[in-house]
Amino acid sequence: MLRIYICPNCYNFRMVSRKPDAICFHCGTVLESCDVNYDTYMNMSEADRSELKNKYKIRMSQANEIIKDC
Ligand SMILES: [Zn+2]
């Protein structure tokens, strides 16, 4: 079964089958798994996908701020 992964560096989505150590085609960063499954992703519109990307960006930048604050 395919899973959706996202690059924490350039935020590109990639479909991966069963590889826990998937790497981004664009920048070589190790991908993180997305909380969206394949079927959901395939049914999403372009607008939904960019919204998902934006949410992920916000979450990543918040996580970085928490690390800086420590
Ligand atoms: Zn990337």
PDB file of the backbone (N, CA, C, O) and the ligand in Angstrom, with CONECT records:
HET     ZN  A 101       1
ATOM      1  N   MET A   1       0.831  -1.203   0.000  1.00  0.00           N
ATOM      2  CA  MET A   1       0.000   0.000   0.000  1.00  0.00           C
ATOM      3  C   MET A   1       0.868   1.257   0.000  1.00  0.00           C
ATOM      4  O   MET A   1       1.858   1.350   0.726  1.00  0.00           O
ATOM      5  N   LEU A   2       0.479   2.204  -0.817  1.00  0.00           N
ATOM      6  CA  LEU A   2       1.247   3.440  -0.924  1.00  0.00           C
ATOM      7  C   LEU A   2       0.903   4.391   0.215  1.00  0.00           C
ATOM      8  O   LEU A   2      -0.234   4.463   0.683  1.00  0.00           O
ATOM      9  N   ARG A   3       1.928   5.113   0.637  1.00  0.00           N
ATOM     10  CA  ARG A   3       1.725   6.135   1.669  1.00  0.00           C
ATOM     11  C   ARG A   3       2.187   7.470   1.115  1.00  0.00           C
ATOM     12  O   ARG A   3       2.994   7.529   0.187  1.00  0.00           O
ATOM     13  N   ILE A   4       1.673   8.523   1.689  1.00  0.00           N
ATOM     14  CA  ILE A   4       2.067   9.861   1.260  1.00  0.00           C
ATOM     15  C   ILE A   4       3.108  10.404   2.244  1.00  0.00           C
ATOM     16  O   ILE A   4       2.905  10.431   3.458  1.00  0.00           O
ATOM     17  N   TYR A   5       4.213  10.826   1.672  1.00  0.00           N
ATOM     18  CA  TYR A   5       5.274  11.440   2.466  1.00  0.00           C
ATOM     19  C   TYR A   5       5.461  12.871   2.015  1.00  0.00           C
ATOM     20  O   TYR A   5       5.138  13.232   0.883  1.00  0.00           O
ATOM     21  N   ILE A   6       5.987  13.680   2.918  1.00  0.00           N
ATOM     22  CA  ILE A   6       6.254  15.078   2.559  1.00  0.00           C
ATOM     23  C   ILE A   6       7.686  15.428   2.937  1.00  0.00           C
ATOM     24  O   ILE A   6       8.216  14.937   3.934  1.00  0.00           O
ATOM     25  N   CYS A   7       8.300  16.278   2.131  1.00  0.00           N
ATOM     26  CA  CYS A   7       9.667  16.715   2.402  1.00  0.00           C
ATOM     27  C   CYS A   7       9.644  17.867   3.400  1.00  0.00           C
ATOM     28  O   CYS A   7       8.985  18.874   3.139  1.00  0.00           O
ATOM     29  N   PRO A   8      10.335  17.759   4.529  1.00  0.00           N
ATOM     30  CA  PRO A   8      10.339  18.854   5.510  1.00  0.00           C
ATOM     31  C   PRO A   8      11.195  20.038   5.076  1.00  0.00           C
ATOM     32  O   PRO A   8      11.212  21.069   5.749  1.00  0.00           O
ATOM     33  N   ASN A   9      11.898  19.903   3.970  1.00  0.00           N
ATOM     34  CA  ASN A   9      12.763  20.978   3.486  1.00  0.00           C
ATOM     35  C   ASN A   9      12.102  21.780   2.365  1.00  0.00           C
ATOM     36  O   ASN A   9      12.048  23.008   2.441  1.00  0.00           O
ATOM     37  N   CYS A  10      11.596  21.103   1.317  1.00  0.00           N
ATOM     38  CA  CYS A  10      11.000  21.828   0.193  1.00  0.00           C
ATOM     39  C   CYS A  10       9.510  21.529   0.038  1.00  0.00           C
ATOM     40  O   CYS A  10       8.878  22.031  -0.891  1.00  0.00           O
ATOM     41  N   TYR A  11       8.936  20.715   0.936  1.00  0.00           N
ATOM     42  CA  TYR A  11       7.496  20.488   1.009  1.00  0.00           C
ATOM     43  C   TYR A  11       6.893  19.872  -0.237  1.00  0.00           C
ATOM     44  O   TYR A  11       5.750  20.165  -0.590  1.00  0.00           O
ATOM     45  N   ASN A  12       7.658  19.020  -0.906  1.00  0.00           N
ATOM     46  CA  ASN A  12       7.075  18.270  -2.003  1.00  0.00           C
ATOM     47  C   ASN A  12       6.493  16.966  -1.481  1.00  0.00           C
ATOM     48  O   ASN A  12       7.060  16.318  -0.601  1.00  0.00           O
ATOM     49  N   PHE A  13       5.349  16.598  -2.042  1.00  0.00           N
ATOM     50  CA  PHE A  13       4.745  15.325  -1.680  1.00  0.00           C
ATOM     51  C   PHE A  13       5.343  14.213  -2.526  1.00  0.00           C
ATOM     52  O   PHE A  13       5.746  14.429  -3.669  1.00  0.00           O
ATOM     53  N   ARG A  14       5.392  13.024  -1.948  1.00  0.00           N
ATOM     54  CA  ARG A  14       5.839  11.869  -2.708  1.00  0.00           C
ATOM     55  C   ARG A  14       5.089  10.641  -2.224  1.00  0.00           C
ATOM     56  O   ARG A  14       4.844  10.467  -1.030  1.00  0.00           O
ATOM     57  N   MET A  15       4.726   9.786  -3.188  1.00  0.00           N
ATOM     58  CA  MET A  15       4.083   8.532  -2.816  1.00  0.00           C
ATOM     59  C   MET A  15       5.141   7.461  -2.650  1.00  0.00           C
ATOM     60  O   MET A  15       5.986   7.273  -3.526  1.00  0.00           O
ATOM     61  N   VAL A  16       5.098   6.762  -1.534  1.00  0.00           N
ATOM     62  CA  VAL A  16       6.122   5.783  -1.221  1.00  0.00           C
ATOM     63  C   VAL A  16       5.442   4.481  -0.821  1.00  0.00           C
ATOM     64  O   VAL A  16       4.447   4.487  -0.096  1.00  0.00           O
ATOM     65  N   SER A  17       5.985   3.366  -1.298  1.00  0.00           N
ATOM     66  CA  SER A  17       5.440   2.086  -0.862  1.00  0.00           C
ATOM     67  C   SER A  17       6.389   1.425   0.113  1.00  0.00           C
ATOM     68  O   SER A  17       7.458   0.945  -0.265  1.00  0.00           O
ATOM     69  N   ARG A  18       5.988   1.405   1.365  1.00  0.00           N
ATOM     70  CA  ARG A  18       6.650   0.624   2.409  1.00  0.00           C
ATOM     71  C   ARG A  18       8.106   0.959   2.666  1.00  0.00           C
ATOM     72  O   ARG A  18       8.808   0.146   3.267  1.00  0.00           O
ATOM     73  N   LYS A  19       8.590   2.101   2.245  1.00  0.00           N
ATOM     74  CA  LYS A  19       9.986   2.426   2.532  1.00  0.00           C
ATOM     75  C   LYS A  19      10.027   3.423   3.670  1.00  0.00           C
ATOM     76  O   LYS A  19       9.559   4.551   3.510  1.00  0.00           O
ATOM     77  N   PRO A  20      10.565   3.049   4.801  1.00  0.00           N
ATOM     78  CA  PRO A  20      10.588   3.978   5.932  1.00  0.00           C
ATOM     79  C   PRO A  20      11.608   5.091   5.736  1.00  0.00           C
ATOM     80  O   PRO A  20      11.512   6.132   6.385  1.00  0.00           O
ATOM     81  N   ASP A  21      12.580   4.891   4.856  1.00  0.00           N
ATOM     82  CA  ASP A  21      13.648   5.880   4.695  1.00  0.00           C
ATOM     83  C   ASP A  21      13.593   6.524   3.310  1.00  0.00           C
ATOM     84  O   ASP A  21      14.614   6.633   2.631  1.00  0.00           O
ATOM     85  N   ALA A  22      12.411   6.947   2.901  1.00  0.00           N
ATOM     86  CA  ALA A  22      12.256   7.579   1.600  1.00  0.00           C
ATOM     87  C   ALA A  22      12.951   8.937   1.578  1.00  0.00           C
ATOM     88  O   ALA A  22      12.996   9.649   2.581  1.00  0.00           O
ATOM     89  N   ILE A  23      13.491   9.276   0.407  1.00  0.00           N
ATOM     90  CA  ILE A  23      14.250  10.520   0.266  1.00  0.00           C
ATOM     91  C   ILE A  23      13.618  11.389  -0.817  1.00  0.00           C
ATOM     92  O   ILE A  23      13.119  10.881  -1.822  1.00  0.00           O
ATOM     93  N   CYS A  24      13.645  12.693  -0.604  1.00  0.00           N
ATOM     94  CA  CYS A  24      13.072  13.657  -1.546  1.00  0.00           C
ATOM     95  C   CYS A  24      13.845  13.656  -2.856  1.00  0.00           C
ATOM     96  O   CYS A  24      15.075  13.702  -2.857  1.00  0.00           O
ATOM     97  N   PHE A  25      13.116  13.602  -3.982  1.00  0.00           N
ATOM     98  CA  PHE A  25      13.752  13.629  -5.309  1.00  0.00           C
ATOM     99  C   PHE A  25      14.416  14.973  -5.568  1.00  0.00           C
ATOM    100  O   PHE A  25      15.375  15.054  -6.335  1.00  0.00           O
ATOM    101  N   HIS A  26      13.920  16.013  -4.945  1.00  0.00           N
ATOM    102  CA  HIS A  26      14.366  17.366  -5.262  1.00  0.00           C
ATOM    103  C   HIS A  26      15.603  17.775  -4.474  1.00  0.00           C
ATOM    104  O   HIS A  26      16.514  18.389  -5.029  1.00  0.00           O
ATOM    105  N   CYS A  27      15.646  17.439  -3.184  1.00  0.00           N
ATOM    106  CA  CYS A  27      16.734  17.966  -2.362  1.00  0.00           C
ATOM    107  C   CYS A  27      17.452  16.895  -1.534  1.00  0.00           C
ATOM    108  O   CYS A  27      18.429  17.199  -0.850  1.00  0.00           O
ATOM    109  N   GLY A  28      16.975  15.645  -1.591  1.00  0.00           N
ATOM    110  CA  GLY A  28      17.682  14.569  -0.907  1.00  0.00           C
ATOM    111  C   GLY A  28      17.423  14.480   0.582  1.00  0.00           C
ATOM    112  O   GLY A  28      18.045  13.666   1.266  1.00  0.00           O
ATOM    113  N   THR A  29      16.508  15.308   1.109  1.00  0.00           N
ATOM    114  CA  THR A  29      16.161  15.259   2.522  1.00  0.00           C
ATOM    115  C   THR A  29      15.312  14.020   2.813  1.00  0.00           C
ATOM    116  O   THR A  29      14.511  13.602   1.977  1.00  0.00           O
ATOM    117  N   VAL A  30      15.488  13.440   3.990  1.00  0.00           N
ATOM    118  CA  VAL A  30      14.659  12.306   4.389  1.00  0.00           C
ATOM    119  C   VAL A  30      13.223  12.782   4.599  1.00  0.00           C
ATOM    120  O   VAL A  30      12.974  13.755   5.311  1.00  0.00           O
ATOM    121  N   LEU A  31      12.297  12.085   3.974  1.00  0.00           N
ATOM    122  CA  LEU A  31      10.899  12.501   4.030  1.00  0.00           C
ATOM    123  C   LEU A  31      10.236  12.101   5.344  1.00  0.00           C
ATOM    124  O   LEU A  31      10.674  11.174   6.026  1.00  0.00           O
ATOM    125  N   GLU A  32       9.185  12.813   5.676  1.00  0.00           N
ATOM    126  CA  GLU A  32       8.372  12.464   6.830  1.00  0.00           C
ATOM    127  C   GLU A  32       7.016  11.983   6.341  1.00  0.00           C
ATOM    128  O   GLU A  32       6.499  12.468   5.334  1.00  0.00           O
ATOM    129  N   SER A  33       6.443  11.024   7.063  1.00  0.00           N
ATOM    130  CA  SER A  33       5.140  10.536   6.629  1.00  0.00           C
ATOM    131  C   SER A  33       4.070  11.557   6.971  1.00  0.00           C
ATOM    132  O   SER A  33       4.104  12.205   8.017  1.00  0.00           O
ATOM    133  N   CYS A  34       3.134  11.676   6.069  1.00  0.00           N
ATOM    134  CA  CYS A  34       2.034  12.606   6.184  1.00  0.00           C
ATOM    135  C   CYS A  34       0.867  11.907   6.870  1.00  0.00           C
ATOM    136  O   CYS A  34       0.745  10.685   6.779  1.00  0.00           O
ATOM    137  N   ASP A  35       0.013  12.651   7.549  1.00  0.00           N
ATOM    138  CA  ASP A  35      -1.135  11.986   8.177  1.00  0.00           C
ATOM    139  C   ASP A  35      -2.271  11.726   7.191  1.00  0.00           C
ATOM    140  O   ASP A  35      -3.359  11.313   7.594  1.00  0.00           O
ATOM    141  N   VAL A  36      -2.028  11.964   5.912  1.00  0.00           N
ATOM    142  CA  VAL A  36      -3.042  11.699   4.891  1.00  0.00           C
ATOM    143  C   VAL A  36      -2.711  10.379   4.208  1.00  0.00           C
ATOM    144  O   VAL A  36      -1.561  10.155   3.832  1.00  0.00           O
ATOM    145  N   ASN A  37      -3.686   9.514   4.042  1.00  0.00           N
ATOM    146  CA  ASN A  37      -3.398   8.277   3.332  1.00  0.00           C
ATOM    147  C   ASN A  37      -3.571   8.442   1.817  1.00  0.00           C
ATOM    148  O   ASN A  37      -4.068   9.464   1.343  1.00  0.00           O
ATOM    149  N   TYR A  38      -3.159   7.434   1.084  1.00  0.00           N
ATOM    150  CA  TYR A  38      -3.106   7.513  -0.373  1.00  0.00           C
ATOM    151  C   TYR A  38      -4.466   7.828  -0.993  1.00  0.00           C
ATOM    152  O   TYR A  38      -4.579   8.711  -1.843  1.00  0.00           O
ATOM    153  N   ASP A  39      -5.487   7.107  -0.564  1.00  0.00           N
ATOM    154  CA  ASP A  39      -6.816   7.312  -1.141  1.00  0.00           C
ATOM    155  C   ASP A  39      -7.314   8.733  -0.908  1.00  0.00           C
ATOM    156  O   ASP A  39      -7.877   9.366  -1.801  1.00  0.00           O
ATOM    157  N   THR A  40      -7.098   9.218   0.305  1.00  0.00           N
ATOM    158  CA  THR A  40      -7.507  10.582   0.620  1.00  0.00           C
ATOM    159  C   THR A  40      -6.766  11.569  -0.267  1.00  0.00           C
ATOM    160  O   THR A  40      -7.356  12.501  -0.813  1.00  0.00           O
ATOM    161  N   TYR A  41      -5.465  11.350  -0.402  1.00  0.00           N
ATOM    162  CA  TYR A  41      -4.643  12.250  -1.206  1.00  0.00           C
ATOM    163  C   TYR A  41      -5.116  12.273  -2.655  1.00  0.00           C
ATOM    164  O   TYR A  41      -5.214  13.341  -3.260  1.00  0.00           O
ATOM    165  N   MET A  42      -5.409  11.101  -3.213  1.00  0.00           N
ATOM    166  CA  MET A  42      -5.832  11.015  -4.604  1.00  0.00           C
ATOM    167  C   MET A  42      -7.171  11.712  -4.821  1.00  0.00           C
ATOM    168  O   MET A  42      -7.448  12.199  -5.917  1.00  0.00           O
ATOM    169  N   ASN A  43      -7.999  11.762  -3.787  1.00  0.00           N
ATOM    170  CA  ASN A  43      -9.307  12.403  -3.910  1.00  0.00           C
ATOM    171  C   ASN A  43      -9.269  13.898  -3.617  1.00  0.00           C
ATOM    172  O   ASN A  43     -10.279  14.589  -3.747  1.00  0.00           O
ATOM    173  N   MET A  44      -8.113  14.388  -3.227  1.00  0.00           N
ATOM    174  CA  MET A  44      -8.000  15.806  -2.895  1.00  0.00           C
ATOM    175  C   MET A  44      -7.816  16.646  -4.153  1.00  0.00           C
ATOM    176  O   MET A  44      -7.200  16.205  -5.123  1.00  0.00           O
ATOM    177  N   SER A  45      -8.350  17.847  -4.127  1.00  0.00           N
ATOM    178  CA  SER A  45      -8.138  18.791  -5.223  1.00  0.00           C
ATOM    179  C   SER A  45      -6.788  19.477  -5.035  1.00  0.00           C
ATOM    180  O   SER A  45      -6.150  19.337  -3.992  1.00  0.00           O
ATOM    181  N   GLU A  46      -6.364  20.213  -6.046  1.00  0.00           N
ATOM    182  CA  GLU A  46      -5.104  20.960  -5.936  1.00  0.00           C
ATOM    183  C   GLU A  46      -5.153  21.926  -4.753  1.00  0.00           C
ATOM    184  O   GLU A  46      -4.162  22.103  -4.046  1.00  0.00           O
ATOM    185  N   ALA A  47      -6.315  22.550  -4.546  1.00  0.00           N
ATOM    186  CA  ALA A  47      -6.472  23.490  -3.436  1.00  0.00           C
ATOM    187  C   ALA A  47      -6.312  22.775  -2.102  1.00  0.00           C
ATOM    188  O   ALA A  47      -5.662  23.287  -1.191  1.00  0.00           O
ATOM    189  N   ASP A  48      -6.910  21.584  -1.989  1.00  0.00           N
ATOM    190  CA  ASP A  48      -6.780  20.805  -0.754  1.00  0.00           C
ATOM    191  C   ASP A  48      -5.327  20.442  -0.494  1.00  0.00           C
ATOM    192  O   ASP A  48      -4.855  20.480   0.642  1.00  0.00           O
ATOM    193  N   ARG A  49      -4.628  20.089  -1.564  1.00  0.00           N
ATOM    194  CA  ARG A  49      -3.222  19.693  -1.411  1.00  0.00           C
ATOM    195  C   ARG A  49      -2.360  20.864  -0.975  1.00  0.00           C
ATOM    196  O   ARG A  49      -1.479  20.703  -0.131  1.00  0.00           O
ATOM    197  N   SER A  50      -2.600  22.037  -1.538  1.00  0.00           N
ATOM    198  CA  SER A  50      -1.784  23.176  -1.105  1.00  0.00           C
ATOM    199  C   SER A  50      -2.155  23.598   0.307  1.00  0.00           C
ATOM    200  O   SER A  50      -1.314  24.121   1.038  1.00  0.00           O
ATOM    201  N   GLU A  51      -3.395  23.380   0.696  1.00  0.00           N
ATOM    202  CA  GLU A  51      -3.776  23.667   2.074  1.00  0.00           C
ATOM    203  C   GLU A  51      -3.060  22.727   3.031  1.00  0.00           C
ATOM    204  O   GLU A  51      -2.573  23.140   4.083  1.00  0.00           O
ATOM    205  N   LEU A  52      -3.006  21.463   2.651  1.00  0.00           N
ATOM    206  CA  LEU A  52      -2.295  20.472   3.454  1.00  0.00           C
ATOM    207  C   LEU A  52      -0.820  20.857   3.583  1.00  0.00           C
ATOM    208  O   LEU A  52      -0.226  20.745   4.655  1.00  0.00           O
ATOM    209  N   LYS A  53      -0.246  21.311   2.474  1.00  0.00           N
ATOM    210  CA  LYS A  53       1.159  21.735   2.458  1.00  0.00           C
ATOM    211  C   LYS A  53       1.371  22.913   3.390  1.00  0.00           C
ATOM    212  O   LYS A  53       2.337  22.951   4.152  1.00  0.00           O
ATOM    213  N   ASN A  54       0.449  23.883   3.324  1.00  0.00           N
ATOM    214  CA  ASN A  54       0.551  25.058   4.191  1.00  0.00           C
ATOM    215  C   ASN A  54       0.437  24.685   5.662  1.00  0.00           C
ATOM    216  O   ASN A  54       1.177  25.203   6.499  1.00  0.00           O
ATOM    217  N   LYS A  55      -0.484  23.793   5.973  1.00  0.00           N
ATOM    218  CA  LYS A  55      -0.633  23.350   7.357  1.00  0.00           C
ATOM    219  C   LYS A  55       0.652  22.703   7.848  1.00  0.00           C
ATOM    220  O   LYS A  55       1.082  22.912   8.982  1.00  0.00           O
ATOM    221  N   TYR A  56       1.250  21.918   6.971  1.00  0.00           N
ATOM    222  CA  TYR A  56       2.489  21.244   7.337  1.00  0.00           C
ATOM    223  C   TYR A  56       3.609  22.267   7.561  1.00  0.00           C
ATOM    224  O   TYR A  56       4.390  22.152   8.505  1.00  0.00           O
ATOM    225  N   LYS A  57       3.671  23.257   6.686  1.00  0.00           N
ATOM    226  CA  LYS A  57       4.682  24.321   6.827  1.00  0.00           C
ATOM    227  C   LYS A  57       4.544  25.027   8.168  1.00  0.00           C
ATOM    228  O   LYS A  57       5.533  25.266   8.861  1.00  0.00           O
ATOM    229  N   ILE A  58       3.296  25.362   8.527  1.00  0.00           N
ATOM    230  CA  ILE A  58       3.040  26.054   9.797  1.00  0.00           C
ATOM    231  C   ILE A  58       3.488  25.182  10.964  1.00  0.00           C
ATOM    232  O   ILE A  58       4.124  25.655  11.906  1.00  0.00           O
ATOM    233  N   ARG A  59       3.140  23.891  10.881  1.00  0.00           N
ATOM    234  CA  ARG A  59       3.508  22.976  11.959  1.00  0.00           C
ATOM    235  C   ARG A  59       5.020  22.866  12.084  1.00  0.00           C
ATOM    236  O   ARG A  59       5.558  22.838  13.191  1.00  0.00           O
ATOM    237  N   MET A  60       5.704  22.803  10.944  1.00  0.00           N
ATOM    238  CA  MET A  60       7.161  22.703  10.956  1.00  0.00           C
ATOM    239  C   MET A  60       7.791  23.961  11.534  1.00  0.00           C
ATOM    240  O   MET A  60       8.739  23.872  12.315  1.00  0.00           O
ATOM    241  N   SER A  61       7.282  25.131  11.165  1.00  0.00           N
ATOM    242  CA  SER A  61       7.889  26.362  11.657  1.00  0.00           C
ATOM    243  C   SER A  61       7.617  26.524  13.150  1.00  0.00           C
ATOM    244  O   SER A  61       8.446  27.077  13.873  1.00  0.00           O
ATOM    245  N   GLN A  62       6.459  26.046  13.619  1.00  0.00           N
ATOM    246  CA  GLN A  62       6.187  26.086  15.054  1.00  0.00           C
ATOM    247  C   GLN A  62       7.124  25.157  15.812  1.00  0.00           C
ATOM    248  O   GLN A  62       7.615  25.498  16.888  1.00  0.00           O
ATOM    249  N   ALA A  63       7.366  23.990  15.248  1.00  0.00           N
ATOM    250  CA  ALA A  63       8.278  23.039  15.879  1.00  0.00           C
ATOM    251  C   ALA A  63       9.684  23.633  15.966  1.00  0.00           C
ATOM    252  O   ALA A  63      10.375  23.465  16.971  1.00  0.00           O
ATOM    253  N   ASN A  64      10.101  24.327  14.906  1.00  0.00           N
ATOM    254  CA  ASN A  64      11.430  24.954  14.918  1.00  0.00           C
ATOM    255  C   ASN A  64      11.519  26.038  15.969  1.00  0.00           C
ATOM    256  O   ASN A  64      12.555  26.192  16.616  1.00  0.00           O
ATOM    257  N   GLU A  65      10.441  26.798  16.149  1.00  0.00           N
ATOM    258  CA  GLU A  65      10.447  27.842  17.171  1.00  0.00           C
ATOM    259  C   GLU A  65      10.546  27.258  18.569  1.00  0.00           C
ATOM    260  O   GLU A  65      11.227  27.812  19.432  1.00  0.00           O
ATOM    261  N   ILE A  66       9.873  26.149  18.793  1.00  0.00           N
ATOM    262  CA  ILE A  66       9.945  25.494  20.111  1.00  0.00           C
ATOM    263  C   ILE A  66      11.376  25.060  20.394  1.00  0.00           C
ATOM    264  O   ILE A  66      11.863  25.193  21.517  1.00  0.00           O
ATOM    265  N   ILE A  67      12.042  24.544  19.376  1.00  0.00           N
ATOM    266  CA  ILE A  67      13.432  24.106  19.555  1.00  0.00           C
ATOM    267  C   ILE A  67      14.329  25.311  19.886  1.00  0.00           C
ATOM    268  O   ILE A  67      15.192  25.236  20.762  1.00  0.00           O
ATOM    269  N   LYS A  68      14.107  26.422  19.168  1.00  0.00           N
ATOM    270  CA  LYS A  68      14.909  27.623  19.423  1.00  0.00           C
ATOM    271  C   LYS A  68      14.712  28.162  20.838  1.00  0.00           C
ATOM    272  O   LYS A  68      15.658  28.635  21.467  1.00  0.00           O
ATOM    273  N   ASP A  69      13.469  28.087  21.336  1.00  0.00           N
ATOM    274  CA  ASP A  69      13.170  28.631  22.645  1.00  0.00           C
ATOM    275  C   ASP A  69      13.857  27.887  23.788  1.00  0.00           C
ATOM    276  O   ASP A  69      14.058  28.449  24.865  1.00  0.00           O
ATOM    277  N   CYS A  70      14.210  26.653  23.560  1.00  0.00           N
ATOM    278  CA  CYS A  70      14.762  25.840  24.642  1.00  0.00           C
ATOM    279  C   CYS A  70      16.183  26.250  25.024  1.00  0.00           C
ATOM    280  O   CYS A  70      16.778  25.654  25.921  1.00  0.00           O
TER     281      CYS A  70
HETATM  282 ZN    ZN A 101      12.846  18.187  -0.706  1.00  0.00          ZN2+
END
